[in-house]
Structure formats: C-alpha cells, structure tokens
C-alpha cells in the first residue's frame, strides 16, 4: 500500500464511519503485539475526534490471558491495560480494557496435570479452545445477548495466512466494510489494517505515539531478537500456533523448539532458563519411545484405540506421571521464586482442583497431592476434607490383592466404589445408575489382550 502515514486521514475516516453507521458496540482484540497495538491506536486516534455526545456506543478492549503467557508479555499487557483505562477516563473516551481468563476447569495445568491430557501438538491442540477461544467468545456472546449485535475489531492482515484469507472471503458481504463472523452469531468483523504490510505497521508505530502512553520502542525491541510474530485474539480454530511468537504461551509444545524463548535468553533474559527447561522436558513427552512409560493405553472416555494396521494410540498421561509433572512444575516455580518471591506458575486454586480431579476421577486413594506440595514447597495448606470415610492407601493395597485373586480389573472396582462414595447420603441416587453403567461400558481388556489385538491386526494387514 502507499505510505501509511500519507493515508492516515483515509483510514481514520473509515474507522469513524464504521463507528457512526452501525448501532453496535465494539470489541477490540488486544494482545499487546504490533498488529493489535496498531489497530487499537488507529481506532483510538480516529474515534477521539468524534464529539463526545456521539460516542454513544461502548468500546471494549479485551486481552486474553491464558495464565501460561510468557511472563515478560504478561507484565507488559497488565501495565498497558492500566494505562489504557486511565487514559480513556482522562480523555473522555467511552472505552474500557479488560483482561479475560479461562475458567478454572479449562486452565492448562488442570487439564494437563489434573486430567492427564497429553502435551498439545498440531494434531491435538486442545489448549487453544479452552485458553483462548472460550474466554473471548464468552465475552463477545455476552455482549451480543446484551446489545443484539457487536462489531469485533481485529488486527488481522491479508497475506499472513492462506487459511485465514479463505475464511474471511467466505463471510465477506459484497460492498460492505464488515464481514460476518463465521462461528459467532450476532458478531461482525472489522479489520482496519487488513491491507497493511508489515512495514506499514512498523512505520506507523515508530512515528505515531501511543495515545494511552504505551512504549512502542519497547515493543519493537521485543521483536528484534526473535521471530516476528504475535498471538492475536483467537475467536476460532483457524488461527495457527503462537509457539514461535513472543506473544504466546511459554509452555507451547505445538512447535518443536521455542525459538522465541531461546532468543530472549540469548539476549540476556537468563532468568527464564528454568521455564525453557520445563517446556523442553514437556515437549519430550511426545517422543513415541517414551509414551509407553508415561501414558495410559486407555483414554478418559474408556476406549482403547488401535488402528487397522495394529498401532496403539497412547492416550492420557498416567496418574504417576501426572504426579511427576506437578512435582517438577512446583520445583520450577520454587527456583523462579528465589529471584522473584511473588512469581507464580500455578495458582493454589488450580492445585486444589487438580487434587479434586485426582481423588474423584483418577482413583488417587493415597491423596498424594498434599504431600507432593509439602515436599517441594515446605508450606502447610489447609486442604478440604470430606466428613465421610474415603478409601485410602490401606484400602487400595487390599483391593489390589483381592482383584488379582479374582482376576478383576482393579480400576473397575475402584471406579464403582468411587461412584458409591460420591453419591453417599444423597436423597436422589438415580444418577448413580448412569455412572455405574458408564463404568461397565468401558473397555476393560488388560495389556496382554490389547497386545494380542494389535498383533492380530498387524497379521491381517500383512496378509492383505
């Protein structure tokens, strides 16, 4: 495009016309990166030229914090949200900035360590929906419910992704600046920098000061020694991984190597070495050679998956390996806190939820989490205790002996006993029957039987 600074008046005028011509509130996605910062600056500078009496529609600036963001970026975004809200109030803008978080049940550690979900990869990127899409979409749909429709303002640019371009073209309405969002009813999409090149973005940021007092030179320095990229507001499943970006999650295992974190460390941020070491160790769990040691051959859904060629699909992490992951994470957190006492990688609310899942869903009759926490941190925590008698280590050992004698899967009996324990004392116990039926419908073949099935399918493939 022509020099962006020469076309600023045109861009500003388009933004103002979109605001004035549609009776919908705006939701601006802000990740703190170059594209979303440019988008927010452009909108801010254009809209503050509108008389205050015409600024009737609210503008929401939202930033999604996955709770596993790169720490440097968390600090930057937190500071910018504070500056945005203060400046908007001082300048009389009808604008507020908010940080969105995943619900406790969706957080990374609750699912990875609690439920045993495998480290995310390109084929199973379970984290994106839970950590990014759901928080954003909940907020957007709440505004749709309140106002009828909304305009979602994104810092997306043409040419960055063929998939994104294709999706945008599918929902573009001829003659309109806005496009229908493909997955959120009631949401329109507006992209002010759709035709900007990367050079346009940097030219603008380096020559136009932030209207809320942000530091664009500091932003530029974040990109100098790593791959140029950011993790945008994600409201669909077509956005690629942010693993090579400074503006992504430090635990991302979708990419083979975290070049961004490595570059940060090389440029002097050596305090992040423990994070990189944990991330690389987590990525190593995707090695097929170690999966038999770390994963269950049966999934949380009770099914065993064997391909037609006889290959076993290893499923969730075992409870024992989940304990190892928590132990190492707490050790990493302790190491980080030696330099920054308030530094936190996992919240106590997440730790309590992991304990609950281990107790109720994964048959951790030893109740091992409090001891792990105490061993690593040396801290005493008041853990919740149920008044009713819950099975413990002694019962687990006795049950293991009895099931072996009677050739019954130990976990089968444990799950049945847990179902009874969870429904104990309830006036209406009808749901326990559904739970018992679900347990019995799981695949309870032992490892020898699974191996035999794998061999049978391999033989059939060779014959064919």
VEXDREN-2710 file (C-alpha; in Angstrom, 1 decimal):
% VEXDREN-2710
k/r/px/py/pz
1/UNK/0.0/0.0/0.0
2/UNK/1.1/3.6/-0.3
3/UNK/2.9/5.2/2.6
4/UNK/0.7/4.5/5.6
5/UNK/1.2/8.0/7.1
6/UNK/0.0/9.6/3.9
7/UNK/-3.2/7.6/4.1
8/UNK/-3.9/8.1/7.8
9/UNK/-6.8/10.5/7.2
10/UNK/-8.5/8.0/5.0
11/UNK/-8.0/5.2/7.5
12/UNK/-9.3/7.3/10.4
13/UNK/-12.3/8.4/8.4
14/UNK/-13.2/4.8/7.5
15/UNK/-13.0/3.9/11.2
16/UNK/-15.2/6.8/12.2
17/UNK/-17.8/5.9/9.6
18/UNK/-18.0/2.3/10.7
19/UNK/-18.5/3.5/14.3
20/UNK/-21.2/6.1/13.4
21/UNK/-23.0/4.0/10.8
22/UNK/-23.7/0.9/12.9
23/UNK/-25.6/0.8/16.2
24/UNK/-23.4/-1.9/17.7
25/UNK/-20.8/-1.7/20.5
26/UNK/-17.2/-2.5/19.6
27/UNK/-15.0/-5.3/21.0
28/UNK/-11.3/-4.7/20.1
29/UNK/-8.9/-7.6/20.5
30/UNK/-5.6/-6.6/22.1
31/UNK/-2.7/-9.0/22.5
32/UNK/0.0/-6.3/23.1
33/UNK/1.7/-7.2/19.9
34/UNK/2.5/-5.0/16.9
35/UNK/-0.7/-5.7/14.9
36/UNK/-3.2/-5.4/17.7
37/UNK/-1.4/-2.3/19.1
38/UNK/-1.6/-0.6/15.6
39/UNK/-5.3/-1.5/15.4
40/UNK/-6.1/-0.1/18.8
41/UNK/-4.0/3.1/18.2
42/UNK/-5.7/3.7/14.9
43/UNK/-9.2/3.3/16.4
44/UNK/-8.4/5.4/19.4
45/UNK/-6.9/8.3/17.4
46/UNK/-9.8/8.2/14.9
47/UNK/-12.7/7.9/17.5
48/UNK/-11.5/10.6/19.9
49/UNK/-12.1/13.1/17.0
50/UNK/-15.8/12.2/17.3
51/UNK/-17.7/14.7/19.5
52/UNK/-18.4/13.1/22.9
53/UNK/-22.1/13.3/22.5
54/UNK/-21.8/11.0/19.5
55/UNK/-19.6/8.5/21.3
56/UNK/-22.7/6.6/22.5
57/UNK/-21.6/3.0/21.8
58/UNK/-19.2/1.4/24.3
59/UNK/-15.9/0.1/23.2
60/UNK/-14.4/-2.9/25.0
61/UNK/-10.7/-3.7/24.6
62/UNK/-10.2/-7.3/25.6
63/UNK/-6.9/-9.2/26.2
64/UNK/-7.0/-12.9/26.9
65/UNK/-4.5/-14.2/29.5
66/UNK/-4.1/-17.9/29.2
67/UNK/-2.4/-18.0/32.6
68/UNK/0.6/-19.5/30.9
69/UNK/1.7/-16.5/28.9
70/UNK/5.3/-15.6/28.6
71/UNK/6.0/-13.6/31.8
72/UNK/7.5/-10.6/30.1
73/UNK/4.4/-10.2/28.0
74/UNK/2.1/-10.6/31.0
75/UNK/3.8/-7.7/32.7
76/UNK/3.6/-5.6/29.5
77/UNK/-0.1/-6.2/28.9
78/UNK/-1.0/-5.7/32.5
79/UNK/0.7/-2.3/32.5
80/UNK/-0.9/-1.3/29.2
81/UNK/-4.4/-2.3/30.4
82/UNK/-3.9/0.0/33.4
83/UNK/-2.6/2.8/31.1
84/UNK/-5.5/2.3/28.6
85/UNK/-8.2/2.6/31.3
86/UNK/-6.6/5.6/32.9
87/UNK/-6.1/7.4/29.6
88/UNK/-9.6/6.6/28.4
89/UNK/-11.1/8.1/31.5
90/UNK/-8.9/11.2/31.3
91/UNK/-9.7/11.8/27.6
92/UNK/-13.4/11.1/28.0
93/UNK/-13.4/8.0/25.8
94/UNK/-16.3/5.6/26.1
95/UNK/-13.7/2.8/26.3
96/UNK/-12.7/0.2/28.9
97/UNK/-10.0/-2.5/28.8
98/UNK/-10.4/-5.9/30.4
99/UNK/-8.2/-9.0/30.9
100/UNK/-10.1/-12.3/30.2
101/UNK/-9.1/-15.5/31.9
102/UNK/-10.1/-19.1/31.3
103/UNK/-12.4/-20.7/33.8
104/UNK/-10.8/-22.9/36.4
105/UNK/-12.0/-26.1/34.6
106/UNK/-10.3/-25.0/31.4
107/UNK/-6.9/-24.0/32.6
108/UNK/-3.7/-25.5/31.2
109/UNK/-2.5/-27.2/34.4
110/UNK/-5.9/-28.5/35.4
111/UNK/-6.2/-30.3/32.1
112/UNK/-2.5/-31.4/31.6
113/UNK/-1.7/-32.4/35.2
114/UNK/-5.2/-32.9/36.6
115/UNK/-6.9/-34.8/33.8
116/UNK/-3.7/-36.1/32.2
117/UNK/-4.3/-34.6/28.7
118/UNK/-1.1/-35.1/26.6
119/UNK/1.1/-32.1/25.8
120/UNK/-0.6/-30.2/22.9
121/UNK/0.6/-30.9/19.4
122/UNK/-0.5/-30.0/15.9
123/UNK/-3.0/-32.9/15.7
124/UNK/-4.4/-32.3/19.2
125/UNK/-4.3/-28.6/20.0
126/UNK/-6.8/-28.9/22.9
127/UNK/-5.4/-25.8/24.6
128/UNK/-6.4/-23.2/22.1
129/UNK/-10.2/-23.6/22.5
130/UNK/-10.0/-23.7/26.3
131/UNK/-7.5/-21.0/26.9
132/UNK/-8.1/-18.5/24.1
133/UNK/-11.3/-19.1/22.2
134/UNK/-13.7/-19.8/25.1
135/UNK/-12.8/-16.7/27.2
136/UNK/-13.1/-14.4/24.2
137/UNK/-16.2/-15.9/22.9
138/UNK/-18.0/-15.9/26.3
139/UNK/-17.3/-12.2/26.5
140/UNK/-18.4/-11.5/22.9
141/UNK/-21.6/-13.6/23.2
142/UNK/-22.5/-11.9/26.5
143/UNK/-22.3/-8.5/24.6
144/UNK/-24.4/-10.0/21.8
145/UNK/-27.0/-11.0/24.4
146/UNK/-26.9/-7.5/25.9
147/UNK/-26.9/-5.4/22.7
148/UNK/-28.2/-7.8/19.9
149/UNK/-25.0/-7.5/17.8
150/UNK/-21.4/-6.4/18.2
151/UNK/-18.5/-5.4/15.9
152/UNK/-15.4/-7.4/16.6
153/UNK/-12.3/-5.3/15.7
154/UNK/-9.3/-7.4/14.9
155/UNK/-5.7/-6.8/14.0
156/UNK/-5.7/-9.4/11.2
157/UNK/-3.9/-8.6/8.0
158/UNK/-4.2/-10.1/4.5
159/UNK/-1.5/-12.5/3.3
160/UNK/-0.5/-13.7/6.8
161/UNK/-2.4/-17.0/6.4
162/UNK/-4.0/-18.5/3.3
163/UNK/-6.5/-20.3/5.6
164/UNK/-7.5/-17.1/7.3
165/UNK/-7.8/-15.3/4.0
166/UNK/-10.1/-18.0/2.7
167/UNK/-12.3/-17.9/5.8
168/UNK/-12.6/-14.2/5.6
169/UNK/-13.6/-14.3/1.9
170/UNK/-16.3/-16.8/2.7
171/UNK/-18.0/-14.4/5.0
172/UNK/-17.3/-11.1/3.3
173/UNK/-20.5/-9.3/2.1
174/UNK/-20.0/-7.5/-1.2
175/UNK/-19.9/-3.8/-0.8
176/UNK/-19.5/-3.8/3.0
177/UNK/-16.5/-3.0/5.1
178/UNK/-17.7/-5.6/7.7
179/UNK/-17.7/-9.4/7.4
180/UNK/-20.0/-11.8/9.2
181/UNK/-18.1/-13.9/11.8
182/UNK/-18.3/-17.5/10.7
183/UNK/-18.8/-19.0/14.2
184/UNK/-20.3/-16.3/16.4
185/UNK/-23.9/-15.3/15.6
186/UNK/-24.5/-11.7/16.1
187/UNK/-20.8/-10.7/15.6
188/UNK/-19.5/-8.7/12.7
189/UNK/-15.7/-8.5/12.0
190/UNK/-13.9/-5.3/11.1
191/UNK/-10.2/-5.2/10.3
192/UNK/-8.8/-1.7/9.9
193/UNK/-5.3/-2.9/9.0
194/UNK/-6.4/-5.6/6.7
195/UNK/-4.4/-4.3/3.8
196/UNK/-1.3/-3.2/5.8
197/UNK/2.1/-4.7/5.1
198/UNK/4.5/-5.4/8.0
199/UNK/6.5/-2.4/7.0
200/UNK/3.3/-0.2/7.3
201/UNK/2.7/-1.5/10.8
202/UNK/6.2/-0.6/12.0
203/UNK/6.3/2.7/10.2
204/UNK/3.1/3.7/11.9
205/UNK/4.2/2.5/15.4
206/UNK/7.6/4.2/15.2
207/UNK/6.2/7.5/14.1
208/UNK/2.9/7.8/15.9
209/UNK/3.0/8.0/19.7
210/UNK/0.7/5.7/21.7
211/UNK/-2.4/7.7/22.8
212/UNK/-2.5/5.9/26.1
213/UNK/1.2/6.3/26.9
214/UNK/2.4/2.9/25.8
215/UNK/6.1/2.4/24.8
216/UNK/6.3/1.4/21.2
217/UNK/10.1/1.4/21.2
218/UNK/10.0/-1.2/23.9
219/UNK/7.5/-3.1/21.8
220/UNK/9.9/-3.0/18.8
221/UNK/12.8/-4.3/21.0
222/UNK/10.7/-7.4/21.9
223/UNK/10.7/-8.3/18.2
224/UNK/14.4/-7.6/17.4
225/UNK/16.0/-10.9/18.5
226/UNK/13.2/-13.4/17.8
227/UNK/10.8/-14.4/15.0
228/UNK/8.4/-11.7/14.1
229/UNK/5.0/-12.7/15.2
230/UNK/2.3/-12.3/17.8
231/UNK/-0.5/-14.4/19.2
232/UNK/-3.7/-12.5/18.3
233/UNK/-7.1/-12.6/19.8
234/UNK/-8.4/-16.0/18.9
235/UNK/-12.1/-16.5/18.3
236/UNK/-12.0/-19.5/16.0
237/UNK/-10.0/-22.7/15.4
238/UNK/-8.3/-21.5/12.2
239/UNK/-5.6/-19.5/13.9
240/UNK/-2.1/-21.1/13.7
241/UNK/0.0/-21.9/16.8
242/UNK/1.7/-19.0/18.5
243/UNK/4.6/-21.1/19.6
244/UNK/7.3/-19.2/17.7
245/UNK/6.0/-15.9/18.9
246/UNK/7.0/-13.7/21.8
247/UNK/3.2/-13.2/22.3
248/UNK/2.3/-16.8/23.1
249/UNK/2.4/-19.4/25.9
250/UNK/5.8/-20.3/27.4
251/UNK/4.6/-24.0/27.7
252/UNK/3.7/-24.3/24.0
253/UNK/4.7/-27.7/22.6
254/UNK/2.9/-27.4/19.3
255/UNK/6.2/-26.3/17.8
256/UNK/9.4/-28.4/18.1
257/UNK/11.5/-25.6/19.6
258/UNK/10.6/-22.4/21.3
259/UNK/12.8/-20.1/19.3
260/UNK/11.3/-17.0/20.9
261/UNK/12.2/-18.0/24.5
262/UNK/15.6/-19.2/23.4
263/UNK/16.2/-15.8/21.8
264/UNK/15.0/-14.0/24.9
265/UNK/17.5/-15.9/27.0
266/UNK/20.3/-15.3/24.5
267/UNK/19.5/-11.6/24.7
268/UNK/20.0/-11.5/28.4
269/UNK/16.8/-12.9/30.0
270/UNK/18.6/-15.8/31.5
271/UNK/16.2/-15.9/34.4
272/UNK/13.8/-17.7/32.0
273/UNK/16.1/-20.7/31.7
274/UNK/14.0/-22.9/34.2
275/UNK/10.9/-22.2/32.1
276/UNK/12.6/-23.3/28.9
277/UNK/13.9/-26.4/30.5
278/UNK/10.4/-27.4/31.8
279/UNK/8.9/-26.6/28.4
280/UNK/11.5/-28.7/26.6
281/UNK/11.1/-31.6/29.0
282/UNK/7.3/-31.4/28.4
283/UNK/7.9/-31.4/24.6
284/UNK/10.0/-34.6/25.0
285/UNK/6.9/-36.5/26.2
286/UNK/5.8/-36.5/22.6
287/UNK/8.6/-38.9/21.7
288/UNK/6.9/-42.2/20.7
289/UNK/9.7/-44.1/22.5
290/UNK/8.7/-42.8/26.0
291/UNK/4.9/-42.9/25.6
292/UNK/4.6/-46.5/26.9
293/UNK/6.2/-45.3/30.2
294/UNK/4.2/-42.2/30.6
295/UNK/0.7/-42.8/29.1
296/UNK/-2.3/-44.9/29.6
297/UNK/-3.4/-47.3/26.8
298/UNK/-7.0/-46.4/27.6
299/UNK/-8.4/-42.9/27.4
300/UNK/-10.6/-40.9/29.8
301/UNK/-13.5/-42.0/27.6
302/UNK/-12.9/-45.6/28.5
303/UNK/-11.9/-46.6/25.0
304/UNK/-8.8/-48.3/23.6
305/UNK/-7.8/-47.1/20.1
306/UNK/-5.9/-49.5/17.8
307/UNK/-5.5/-48.6/14.1
308/UNK/-6.3/-51.1/11.4
309/UNK/-2.6/-51.6/11.0
310/UNK/-2.3/-52.7/14.6
311/UNK/-0.8/-49.4/16.0
312/UNK/-1.9/-48.4/19.5
313/UNK/-2.9/-44.8/20.1
314/UNK/-1.4/-44.0/23.5
315/UNK/-3.8/-41.8/25.4
316/UNK/-3.7/-39.6/28.6
317/UNK/-0.7/-39.4/31.0
318/UNK/-0.8/-41.9/33.8
319/UNK/-1.5/-40.6/37.3
320/UNK/2.0/-41.4/38.4
321/UNK/3.5/-39.3/35.5
322/UNK/1.0/-36.5/36.4
323/UNK/2.5/-36.5/39.9
324/UNK/5.9/-36.2/38.3
325/UNK/4.8/-33.2/36.2
326/UNK/3.4/-31.4/39.2
327/UNK/6.5/-32.1/41.3
328/UNK/8.7/-30.7/38.5
329/UNK/6.4/-27.7/38.0
330/UNK/6.5/-26.8/41.7
331/UNK/10.3/-27.2/41.7
332/UNK/10.5/-24.8/38.7
333/UNK/8.2/-22.3/40.5
334/UNK/10.4/-22.5/43.6
335/UNK/13.5/-21.9/41.5
336/UNK/11.9/-18.8/39.9
337/UNK/10.8/-17.5/43.3
338/UNK/14.4/-17.4/44.5
339/UNK/14.8/-14.3/42.4
340/UNK/11.2/-13.1/42.3
341/UNK/9.3/-14.2/45.5
342/UNK/5.9/-13.4/44.1
343/UNK/6.4/-15.3/40.9
344/UNK/3.7/-17.9/40.2
345/UNK/3.4/-20.6/37.6
346/UNK/0.4/-22.4/39.0
347/UNK/-2.3/-21.0/41.4
348/UNK/-3.4/-22.6/44.6
349/UNK/-7.0/-22.7/43.1
350/UNK/-5.6/-24.9/40.2
351/UNK/-3.7/-27.1/42.7
352/UNK/-6.9/-27.7/44.7
353/UNK/-8.8/-28.5/41.5
354/UNK/-6.1/-31.0/40.4
355/UNK/-6.4/-32.7/43.8
356/UNK/-10.2/-32.9/43.4
357/UNK/-9.8/-34.5/40.0
358/UNK/-7.2/-37.0/41.2
359/UNK/-9.4/-38.0/44.1
360/UNK/-12.8/-38.3/42.3
361/UNK/-11.8/-39.1/38.7
362/UNK/-8.4/-40.8/38.8
363/UNK/-8.7/-43.0/41.9
364/UNK/-5.8/-41.4/43.8
365/UNK/-6.8/-43.1/47.0
366/UNK/-3.5/-42.1/48.5
367/UNK/-4.4/-38.4/48.3
368/UNK/-0.9/-37.8/47.2
369/UNK/-1.1/-34.1/46.2
370/UNK/-0.8/-32.5/49.6
371/UNK/2.4/-34.5/50.3
372/UNK/3.9/-33.5/46.9
373/UNK/3.1/-29.9/47.7
374/UNK/4.6/-30.0/51.1
375/UNK/7.7/-31.9/50.0
376/UNK/8.5/-29.3/47.3
377/UNK/7.4/-26.0/48.9
378/UNK/7.7/-26.8/52.6
379/UNK/4.4/-25.0/53.1
380/UNK/1.3/-26.1/55.0
381/UNK/-2.0/-25.7/53.3
382/UNK/-5.5/-26.2/54.8
383/UNK/-6.9/-28.9/52.4
384/UNK/-10.5/-29.7/52.2
385/UNK/-11.5/-32.9/53.9
386/UNK/-14.8/-34.9/53.4
387/UNK/-16.5/-36.0/56.5
388/UNK/-17.5/-39.3/55.1
389/UNK/-15.0/-42.1/55.1
390/UNK/-13.0/-42.1/51.9
391/UNK/-10.8/-45.1/50.7
392/UNK/-7.1/-44.6/51.4
393/UNK/-3.8/-46.3/50.9
394/UNK/-4.6/-49.3/53.1
395/UNK/-7.9/-49.9/51.1
396/UNK/-6.0/-49.5/47.8
397/UNK/-3.5/-52.2/48.8
398/UNK/-6.2/-54.6/50.0
399/UNK/-8.3/-54.1/46.9
400/UNK/-5.3/-54.7/44.6
401/UNK/-4.7/-58.1/46.3
402/UNK/-8.4/-59.1/46.1
403/UNK/-8.9/-58.1/42.5
404/UNK/-5.7/-60.0/41.5
405/UNK/-7.0/-63.2/43.2
406/UNK/-10.4/-62.8/41.4
407/UNK/-9.0/-61.7/38.1
408/UNK/-11.0/-58.4/38.1
409/UNK/-9.5/-55.1/36.9
410/UNK/-8.6/-53.0/40.0
411/UNK/-9.6/-49.7/38.4
412/UNK/-13.0/-51.2/37.6
413/UNK/-13.8/-51.8/41.2
414/UNK/-12.2/-48.6/42.3
415/UNK/-14.5/-46.6/39.9
416/UNK/-17.6/-48.5/41.2
417/UNK/-16.6/-47.8/44.8
418/UNK/-15.9/-44.1/44.0
419/UNK/-19.4/-43.8/42.3
420/UNK/-21.0/-45.1/45.5
421/UNK/-18.8/-42.8/47.7
422/UNK/-19.7/-39.7/45.6
423/UNK/-23.4/-40.4/45.9
424/UNK/-23.4/-41.4/49.5
425/UNK/-26.0/-39.6/51.6
426/UNK/-27.9/-38.1/48.6
427/UNK/-31.7/-38.2/48.7
428/UNK/-31.9/-38.9/44.9
429/UNK/-29.5/-41.6/43.8
430/UNK/-30.8/-42.1/40.3
431/UNK/-27.7/-40.7/38.6
432/UNK/-25.5/-43.4/40.2
433/UNK/-27.1/-46.0/37.9
434/UNK/-26.0/-44.0/34.8
435/UNK/-22.5/-43.7/36.3
436/UNK/-22.3/-47.4/37.0
437/UNK/-23.5/-48.3/33.5
438/UNK/-20.9/-45.9/32.0
439/UNK/-18.1/-47.7/34.0
440/UNK/-19.2/-51.1/32.8
441/UNK/-19.3/-50.0/29.2
442/UNK/-15.6/-49.0/29.3
443/UNK/-13.1/-51.3/27.6
444/UNK/-11.6/-53.4/30.4
445/UNK/-9.2/-55.5/28.4
446/UNK/-5.8/-55.9/30.1
447/UNK/-2.4/-55.2/28.4
448/UNK/-1.9/-58.8/27.2
449/UNK/-5.3/-58.7/25.5
450/UNK/-4.5/-55.4/23.9
451/UNK/-1.2/-56.7/22.6
452/UNK/-2.9/-59.7/21.1
453/UNK/-5.4/-57.5/19.3
454/UNK/-2.6/-55.4/17.9
455/UNK/-0.8/-58.5/16.7
456/UNK/-3.9/-59.8/15.1
457/UNK/-4.4/-56.6/13.2
458/UNK/-0.8/-56.5/12.1
459/UNK/-1.0/-60.0/10.8
460/UNK/-4.2/-59.2/8.9
461/UNK/-2.6/-56.2/7.3
462/UNK/0.4/-58.2/6.1
463/UNK/-1.8/-60.9/4.6
464/UNK/-3.9/-58.2/2.8
END
